[in-house]
Amino acid sequence: MITANRSDIGRIRLVNEDQAWVGQEDGMVAIAIVADGMGGHQAGDVASQLAVQTFREALAGRELVIDGGEAAHHVVQAIHQANAVVYDMAAQNEQYHNMGTTVVAAVADKQQAVIAYIGDSRAYKIKDRYITQLTDDHTLVNELAKTGQISAEEAANHPRRNVLTRALGTDRDVEVDVRTLEWAPGELLLLCSDGLSNMISEQQMVDTVQAGGLNLDAKAEQLVELALQAGGDDNITVVLLYNDADTSKEQEVRIT
């Protein structure tokens, strides 16, 4: 497994409230998480940091076997633990009142991947020239679009498109959406905050990861740069997980 992780404060924000982490267990199972914090002054930064830190600690030492649902159980449990930590911190400190964060996490081996999420940070799978969004935004605008009250075009430009219907840390109990999918060598998982997905198109994502002559780090850098060129209105974070048949070849990544 080859991984890349990039984050940028963007051109407008004064603080980067995004947090991300990628790790590997014995080179066989990759673990990744992206969190996009929200709240008052620095509260979003605190929420996303706490969420990522708690998630990492909760999975430390776990045997993450994806087949059979064990990994999915542990990932959801880790996100629930993160929710409790963020919620308790907000409840005990006035300056952190109502802070929260989105979260999208992945655990993947060579055959399968588990995706778990809350909020509007996203996960995609890219195969050949095809891209599939694996997550469903927990936003007011997405709910309106799903019920036919607004069109897809209206949703993309709606002034309240960033209003979340679900976030980590804002309530004592939270529902985590989770799915397990098959994936194969030559395919790629992309996790990102909405600072990327709101600024560039899915076609740009595909074109960038398919570009020849670039390693995975360079592809991640290019995705961030495209979001900055588009305005960089928000913090931008992207994590790439490439299912490589031969992990010794890290020079050029070709998505097949």
C-alpha positions as CSV (number, residue, x, y, z in Angstrom):
1,M,0.0,0.0,0.0
2,I,1.3,3.4,-0.9
3,T,-0.1,6.5,0.9
4,A,0.0,10.3,0.7
5,N,-1.3,12.9,3.0
6,R,-1.4,16.7,2.3
7,S,-3.1,19.6,4.1
8,D,-3.1,23.4,3.4
9,I,-4.6,26.3,5.3
10,G,-6.0,27.7,2.1
11,R,-6.1,31.4,1.0
12,I,-8.8,32.7,3.4
13,R,-8.7,31.0,6.7
14,L,-6.4,32.1,9.6
15,V,-6.2,28.6,11.1
16,N,-6.1,25.1,9.6
17,E,-9.0,23.3,11.3
18,D,-8.4,20.2,9.2
19,Q,-6.5,17.2,10.7
20,A,-5.5,14.0,8.9
21,W,-3.4,10.9,9.7
22,V,-2.4,7.8,7.8
23,G,-0.7,4.7,9.2
24,Q,-0.1,1.1,8.2
25,E,-0.2,-2.2,10.2
26,D,2.7,-4.4,9.0
27,G,2.5,-2.9,5.6
28,M,-0.6,-4.9,5.0
29,V,-3.5,-2.8,6.4
30,A,-3.7,1.0,5.8
31,I,-5.6,3.2,8.2
32,A,-6.5,6.8,7.4
33,I,-8.7,9.6,8.8
34,V,-9.6,13.1,7.8
35,A,-11.4,15.5,10.1
36,D,-12.7,19.0,9.4
37,G,-13.3,21.0,12.5
38,M,-16.0,23.6,13.2
39,G,-16.8,25.9,16.0
40,G,-15.7,29.3,17.5
41,H,-12.2,30.6,17.8
42,Q,-9.8,27.7,17.5
43,A,-12.6,25.3,18.7
44,G,-12.7,23.5,15.3
45,D,-9.0,23.0,15.5
46,V,-9.3,21.4,18.9
47,A,-12.2,19.2,17.8
48,S,-10.5,17.8,14.8
49,Q,-7.2,17.2,16.7
50,L,-9.0,15.4,19.5
51,A,-11.0,13.3,17.1
52,V,-7.9,12.1,15.1
53,Q,-5.9,11.5,18.3
54,T,-8.6,9.5,20.0
55,F,-9.3,7.5,16.8
56,R,-5.6,6.6,16.6
57,E,-5.4,5.6,20.2
58,A,-8.5,3.6,20.1
59,L,-7.2,1.5,17.1
60,A,-3.7,1.1,18.5
61,G,-2.8,-2.5,18.8
62,R,-6.1,-3.7,17.3
63,E,-6.0,-6.6,14.8
64,L,-8.0,-5.1,12.0
65,V,-9.4,-8.0,10.1
66,I,-11.8,-6.6,7.5
67,D,-13.4,-9.8,6.3
68,G,-16.2,-10.7,8.7
69,G,-16.8,-7.2,9.9
70,E,-14.3,-7.0,12.8
71,A,-12.5,-4.0,11.4
72,A,-15.8,-2.1,10.7
73,H,-16.8,-2.7,14.4
74,H,-13.5,-1.4,15.7
75,V,-13.6,1.7,13.4
76,V,-17.1,2.6,14.4
77,Q,-16.2,2.1,18.1
78,A,-13.2,4.3,17.7
79,I,-15.3,7.1,16.1
80,H,-17.8,6.8,19.0
81,Q,-15.0,7.2,21.5
82,A,-13.8,10.3,19.6
83,N,-17.3,11.7,19.7
84,A,-17.4,11.2,23.5
85,V,-14.1,12.9,24.0
86,V,-15.0,15.9,21.9
87,Y,-18.5,16.2,23.4
88,D,-17.1,16.1,26.9
89,M,-14.4,18.7,26.2
90,A,-17.1,21.1,24.7
91,A,-19.4,20.5,27.7
92,Q,-16.7,21.3,30.2
93,N,-15.2,24.4,28.5
94,E,-17.3,27.4,27.6
95,Q,-14.8,28.5,24.8
96,Y,-15.4,25.1,23.1
97,H,-19.2,25.2,23.3
98,N,-20.8,23.6,20.2
99,M,-17.5,22.6,18.7
100,G,-17.5,19.6,16.4
101,T,-15.9,18.0,13.4
102,T,-16.6,16.0,10.4
103,V,-14.8,12.7,10.0
104,V,-14.1,10.2,7.3
105,A,-12.0,7.2,8.0
106,A,-10.8,4.2,6.0
107,V,-9.2,0.8,6.9
108,A,-8.0,-1.1,3.9
109,D,-6.1,-4.3,3.0
110,K,-5.4,-5.6,-0.5
111,Q,-8.9,-6.9,-1.1
112,Q,-11.4,-4.8,0.9
113,A,-11.8,-1.4,2.5
114,V,-14.1,-0.1,5.3
115,I,-15.3,3.5,5.0
116,A,-16.9,5.2,8.1
117,Y,-18.0,8.8,8.2
118,I,-20.0,11.6,9.8
119,G,-20.5,15.0,8.1
120,D,-19.5,16.1,4.6
121,S,-15.8,15.1,4.3
122,R,-15.8,12.5,1.6
123,A,-14.2,9.3,0.3
124,Y,-14.0,8.3,-3.4
125,K,-12.7,5.2,-5.2
126,I,-11.0,5.8,-8.5
127,K,-10.6,2.9,-11.0
128,D,-9.6,3.4,-14.6
129,R,-11.2,6.7,-15.7
130,Y,-14.1,6.2,-13.3
131,I,-14.7,7.8,-9.9
132,T,-17.3,6.7,-7.3
133,Q,-18.3,8.8,-4.3
134,L,-18.4,6.3,-1.4
135,T,-19.9,8.7,1.2
136,D,-23.2,10.6,1.4
137,D,-23.0,14.2,2.7
138,H,-24.7,14.7,6.0
139,T,-25.8,18.3,5.0
140,L,-29.1,20.2,4.9
141,V,-28.7,20.8,1.2
142,N,-28.0,17.1,0.4
143,E,-31.2,16.2,2.2
144,L,-33.1,18.8,0.1
145,A,-31.6,17.4,-3.1
146,K,-32.4,13.8,-2.2
147,T,-36.0,14.6,-1.6
148,G,-36.3,16.5,-4.9
149,Q,-36.8,19.9,-3.3
150,I,-33.8,21.4,-5.1
151,S,-31.8,20.3,-8.2
152,A,-28.2,19.1,-8.2
153,E,-27.1,22.4,-9.7
154,E,-29.0,24.3,-7.0
155,A,-27.4,22.2,-4.4
156,A,-23.9,22.8,-5.7
157,N,-24.4,26.6,-5.4
158,H,-26.7,26.8,-2.4
159,P,-25.7,29.5,0.2
160,R,-26.3,27.0,3.0
161,R,-24.5,24.0,1.4
162,N,-22.1,23.7,4.3
163,V,-24.8,23.4,7.0
164,L,-24.3,19.9,8.6
165,T,-27.2,17.7,9.7
166,R,-24.7,15.4,11.6
167,A,-21.3,16.0,13.1
168,L,-18.9,14.4,15.6
169,G,-18.9,15.9,19.1
170,T,-22.0,18.1,18.9
171,D,-24.3,15.5,20.6
172,R,-23.7,12.8,23.2
173,D,-24.7,10.1,20.8
174,V,-24.1,10.1,17.0
175,E,-24.8,7.8,14.2
176,V,-21.8,6.6,12.1
177,D,-22.4,5.5,8.5
178,V,-20.2,2.7,7.5
179,R,-19.7,0.5,4.4
180,T,-17.4,-2.2,3.3
181,L,-16.3,-2.5,-0.4
182,E,-14.1,-4.6,-2.6
183,W,-11.1,-3.0,-4.2
184,A,-8.2,-4.4,-6.1
185,P,-4.6,-3.6,-7.0
186,G,-4.4,-0.6,-9.3
187,E,-7.3,1.2,-7.6
188,L,-7.1,4.2,-5.4
189,L,-9.0,5.6,-2.4
190,L,-9.2,9.4,-2.0
191,L,-10.3,10.9,1.3
192,C,-10.8,14.7,1.6
193,S,-12.3,17.6,3.4
194,D,-14.8,19.8,1.6
195,G,-12.1,22.3,1.0
196,L,-11.1,20.0,-1.9
197,S,-14.4,18.6,-3.0
198,N,-16.1,22.0,-3.1
199,M,-13.4,23.6,-5.2
200,I,-12.5,21.0,-7.8
201,S,-14.6,18.6,-9.9
202,E,-14.5,14.8,-9.9
203,Q,-13.1,15.0,-13.4
204,Q,-10.1,17.0,-12.1
205,M,-9.6,14.4,-9.4
206,V,-9.5,11.6,-11.9
207,D,-7.2,13.6,-14.3
208,T,-4.8,14.4,-11.5
209,V,-4.4,10.9,-10.1
210,Q,-4.2,9.5,-13.7
211,A,-1.4,11.9,-14.6
212,G,1.8,10.1,-15.7
213,G,5.2,10.8,-14.4
214,L,4.1,11.7,-10.8
215,N,4.4,9.7,-7.6
216,L,1.5,9.7,-5.1
217,D,2.9,12.5,-3.0
218,A,3.1,14.7,-6.1
219,K,-0.5,13.8,-7.1
220,A,-1.7,14.8,-3.6
221,E,0.2,18.1,-3.9
222,Q,-1.3,18.8,-7.3
223,L,-4.9,18.2,-6.0
224,V,-4.3,20.8,-3.2
225,E,-2.8,23.2,-5.7
226,L,-5.9,22.9,-7.9
227,A,-8.1,23.8,-5.0
228,L,-5.9,26.8,-4.2
229,Q,-6.0,27.9,-7.8
230,A,-9.8,27.7,-7.7
231,G,-9.9,30.1,-4.7
232,G,-8.8,28.2,-1.7
233,D,-11.8,29.4,0.3
234,D,-11.4,26.7,3.0
235,N,-8.8,24.5,4.5
236,I,-7.8,21.8,2.1
237,T,-6.9,18.2,3.0
238,V,-6.5,15.1,0.9
239,V,-5.3,11.5,1.7
240,L,-4.6,9.0,-1.0
241,L,-4.4,5.2,-0.6
242,Y,-3.1,3.3,-3.5
243,N,-3.6,-0.5,-3.7
244,D,-0.2,-1.4,-5.2
245,A,0.4,-5.0,-6.3
246,D,4.2,-4.3,-5.8
247,T,4.9,-1.9,-3.0
248,S,8.6,-1.8,-3.9
249,K,7.7,0.3,-6.9
250,E,6.9,3.8,-5.5
251,Q,8.0,5.9,-8.4
252,E,5.1,6.3,-10.7
253,V,1.6,5.4,-9.7
254,R,-0.8,4.3,-12.5
255,I,-4.5,4.0,-11.6
256,T,-5.9,1.0,-13.6
